[in-house]
Amino acid sequence: MKRFLWLCLLAVFPSVSMAQWYVGQASYPIGNDDYNDVRKLVVEKAIENASLQASSFISIENTVRDGILTSSQSNVLSQHHISEIVILNESIEGGKLTINLKVSLESKSNCIEDRYLKQLIVAQFPLLTPSQASAGDISNLPFHIGSRFKNELTHQPNVFVEEMIPQMVYKPITTMDTINLETIQGISEALNSQYQSQYLVFGYIRDISLYNEKKSNLLVDTVYPKRNFTIKVFMYDRISNSILLEEEYHGEGGWSFDSYSRVDLANSLFWRSEYGKTIVNTLFKVSQEINQTLKCEATKAIVINRDDAYITINIGKLHGVAKGDIFQHIKFKNITLANSVLSTLMPPDEPIHLEVVQVSNKISLLKVPKHLDKNGMNQHQIDLYDVVTTVEF
């Protein structure tokens, strides 16, 4: 039996992949059917619901056996493929079998992106070791880096920068610190009243140390002062509560300034110097990687208001939304596990599509078309803080 799972269509060229987990849930009445057949059907449907969050397209034929995907029988047609499935729990209630699972999808760098800009906010990048700024007295370097980083991101084709926020959101104690998602989620929730962006870009400047490079020739050794620049960057998806990018970028350049006098970072002479160019080139590279990552992500928007007439989402003309565009509803649900509650996005059993009927710069009003909602009940299933995503491929 073939099941078609919607995920973003793949360009045919090979590329490096990156895995990400998605959660899915499905239910089906057991009745007089064979339990194993029902269980297989429910697992396939749960995989489909999980993969809808990634906007992919996968064809599955007889692939699920005891909750395990047999990849030899799957036909992958998209920029994602399934690398692992984990059954979280399963239960029978009211004659229905319900299964919660998570799917690891490997995302390839080539993809067909939708036409909407991905909205993000950028936090300040603190110096991990402030004492390294003493040479040249460049303690305000993070401010200038933040400003230039915002400009680089603004010029990327798939990015809309909502704001450069005035505070840092994360500073590790050591360079070996790992991200605690609960901490980042708490920070993100605290920003909800101020910023609408789905993505939060943050990190820290790990190394700006000064050192001498010695070059020897036949008669004399020459010393060249050089300086490092290493930045650690994270990109957090505030909707799926996951880290989409975690990379460290390093550069170094000649230091042509007096280390005992304050360097004017507002002067273009600094940014035209070898070290200044190193910073600018590094920030350009980071911006390109963020853009490349986001272009393969399906656009998601949050329901920020609902009434009997309209559903309001938090993207608009500035993000490329136009009247007549179609989005699909995804429900925000809490799933109870053994020792915790998992908040996740879950497409409904019957897809609900909404049409953009009015649009302003930063918000859009959507409505379920009458021919798709004859009894007027579909739109009432959409709640505040649910999500809509694109359906065009």
ABEGO torsion letter per residue (X at the ends): XBBBBBBBBBBABBBBBBBBBBBBBBBBBAEABBAAAAAAAAAAAAAAAAAAAAGBBBBBBGABBGGBBBAAABBBABABBBABBBBABBBBBGGBBBBBBBBBBBBBABBBBBABBBBBBBBBBBBABAAAAABGGAAAAAAAAAAAAAAAAAABAABBBABBBABBABBBABAABBBBAAAAAAAAAAAAAABABABBBBEBBABABBBBBBBBBAABBBBBBBBBBBBBBBBBBAAAGBBABBBBBBBBBBBABBAABBBBAABAAAAABAAAAAAAAAAAAAAAAAAAAAAABBBBBBBABBBAABBBBABBAAAGBBBGBBBBBBBBBBBBBAABBBBBBBBBABBBBBBBABBBAABBBBBBBAAABAAGAAAAABBBGBBBBBABX
